[in-house]
Amino acid sequence: MYKPEIILQGAPNARDLGGILTRGGHEICKNRIIRSGMLSRLNDADAKCLEDAGLKTVVDFRTSAERNQKPDRVISGAEYIICPILEDKAEGITRDKPETEDEEAQRTVKMAQRLMLHGGNGVEQMRSLYPIMVTAEHSVAHYRQFFEILLRHETGALLYHCTMGKDRVGVATALLLTALDVPREDIYADYLITRDRCAAGTERLVANCRRYTDDEPTLSFIRELDTVHESYLDVAFDTMTERYGGIEEFLHGQLGLDDEKLERLKYLYTK
C-alpha cells in the first residue's frame, strides 16, 4: 500500500510518487517524480532533502501573479521551468514584493465574495475549473509541455508544483499515473491524500480570513475552494470522455503520447 511520507515541512502536500504500483506489477521509482505545492516556505532541512533526493528539475505550473506573490525557494543544482497551466488574469498580475499572509487573507475574502455573486458554492466553483484544464488550448498545451519535459528527464528527481499541489498538480498526476498504467482507484487514492495534507493550512487561511469577514457562508466557500473532493477529479475524467472519448484518447490525441512515448515514460519512471 502506497503511504507517502511528508518529505517537506514547508510544503506538507509534497510527496514522492515512488512506490505506487501499476497494473502490470511494476512500481514507480523513488526519487524520480515528486508532486508538491509551492516551494516558498521551504526551510534549510527541506532544501537539503531535495538536494539529497537528486533534484534536477522543478516545473512550476503557477501563473506569473502567483510566482510573484510566493516566489519559490531556489534549490541548488536544479533547473527551473515555467509551465503555467492557467492563464494570468489581467488585474493584479504584478507585485513589487512577495505577498504576506495578511494580504493573502484579504485577497481571498475579496475573491470569494466576487465569485459568490455568480451563485453556487465552493464545490460547484471548483468543479467548474477542472473541465477548463483539459479543454482550454492554453492548459492542454502546457500539460503537453510537461510531458515533453518528463520524456527528456533521464536521471534524478523532477518536482512539479502549483500553489497548493491540489488542482493543476492533481490533474497532471492523474494524467501521468494513467500514462504509467496505474489503476484508477489508486489515482483517486493519491489525489485524496491532499485533503488531509492541506487541512491545517486551510484552517489557518480561514482563521486569517475571519479577521476580514464574519460571514460564515463566505468562510465555508473559502474552505471548499481550498480542499479537494473526489467529484472534482470526476469532472476532469468525465470531460475527457465526453470531449475526446476517454483519458487514453486525450493522452494520445491532445498530449501527443503515442505508444512509443508511453513505453518510454514507463522505462524512465517504473521498475
RADA-V150724 format. One record per backbone hydrogen bond with DSSP energy under -1.0 kcal/mol. CO is the residue of the C=O (numbers start at 1). NH is the residue of the N-H. Records with the same first field share a line. If there is no record, write none. Layout:
BEGIN
CO=NH + NH
END
This chain:
BEGIN
11=14
15=35
17=20
20=28
22=25
26=22
27=271
28=19
32=158
33=17
34=160
35=15
36=162
39=42 + 73
43=47
44=48
45=49
46=50
47=51
48=52
49=53
50=55
51=54
54=157
56=79
57=159
58=81
59=161
60=83
61=85
63=67
64=68
65=69
66=70
69=99
75=78
79=58
81=60
100=104
101=105
102=106
103=107
104=108
105=109
106=110
107=111
108=112
109=113
110=114
111=115
112=116
115=118
116=119
121=125
122=126
123=127
124=128
126=129 + 130
129=133
132=135 + 136
136=140
137=141
138=142
139=143
140=144
141=145
142=146
143=147
144=148
145=149
146=150
147=151
150=153
152=154
157=56 + 57
158=34
159=59
160=36
161=61
163=38
167=171
168=172
169=173
170=174
171=175
172=176
173=177
174=178
175=179
176=180
177=182
178=181
181=23
183=187
184=188
185=189
186=190
187=191
188=192
190=193
191=194
193=197
194=198
198=202
199=203
200=204
201=205
202=206
203=207
204=208
205=209
206=210
208=211
209=212
215=219
216=220
217=221
218=222
219=223
220=224
221=225
222=226
224=227
229=232
230=234
231=235
232=236
233=237
234=238
235=239
236=240
237=241
238=242
239=243
240=244 + 246
241=245
246=250
247=251
248=252
249=253
250=254 + 255
251=257
256=258
258=262
259=263
260=264
261=265
262=266
263=267
264=268
265=269
266=270
269=29
END
